[in-house]
Each structure stands twice: as structure tokens, then as C-alpha cells.
Amino acid sequence: CAGCNKVSCAEHLERLSSGSLACAQCGVTLDDGRRFLQDEIAWSAVSRRGGPKETMARSALSGRYAFPDELVNCEISGRQLLPDEIATCARSHKRVARDLLFQDPIHGQLCLDEYFVPSAVSGKRALPESMVRSTASGRLALPEEVRVCGSCSARLLPDEGVLCPETGAFGCQSHLRRCAESSLSGYRG
């Protein structure tokens, strides 16, 4: 037997669709009635149907098997992938490989990297509309990285404002004044 390597007489072996001789236990019957050895068959990750490995295709991303007509082309790379490995870019609306998409940390949208911008504070990337623009400089940062001036409510990046040494309040440099009695810079809030 080509499957288990046991010696059998010819009347207990059958010729499989692949041409191999196998015992009844080693042959696997497909939906269309053809019989193969288990290691000659692959199962589609899409339809769960079996087919001869030689007629199946593999995903360029995961290597999982599928029938050729079940694969989808990535519109950017041209790679043939399984449907669960493809997603739509929220900006370009192209159907692309999931490994080319990034998730916006604020709104959760999946987009190609070209649509993201870095934060001026941390370098973390997000979509521009998820960022907050500094009132002072116009630089972009993630919402959690921006501070608000306690006096004028300006949105500032941490390096654009100062902390009052007396109150600990954060604000614009222009709102600090020098205290004549203590020689400390104080924050006018």
C-alpha cells in the first residue's frame, strides 16, 4: 500500500485517482468520487472542500490552500490571497492584503501607511484627523499628548508650554509673570 506501506495482495488494493495503489483504509474519497491518499489532498481554507494538492493554490501571505477561483488579488501587490486576508482601505477603498494596512489608534480605521502622519511628540502614527493641531506651532500630536493652557485654553505640545513652579499649572510662556517678592516665575491663571 502506498499509504501505510503494508504488503497486501492485489485484490485488497485499489488504484487511486493519482495512480497509486492503496488499501481501503488509506484512500480518501473526495466529493466528486475521486480517491487519493491523504497526503495527496489539501483542504480549502475557504470552502473546506478537498482537492488534489496539485490542483490547489496557496495564499501568498499564509500558505494556506484554496481552489484557484477562491483566491482574491491584492490591488496593491498583486499577491493572490484568501478572502480573510484582504480588507478594504478606508481611504483609497482598495482591497488590499491585511499586512499592508494599519489601524488608526483613535478611530480604528484600517488604512494604508501612506495616509498616516507621525506625532511631533512621540512619533506614533495616526490619521491626520485623529491628531490635534498645536495652537502655538501647528504641529500635530495624538490627543493624549496635548496639554491645554489653563489661562487661554490653547492646545500646546509639552515642549511649547511651561509649568508654574508655585501652582504646577501648565500654560503658555506668555502667561508667566515674575513675582517681585519671591523672584519666582508665577503663572497667571
Disulfide bonds with the S-S distance in Angstrom:
none
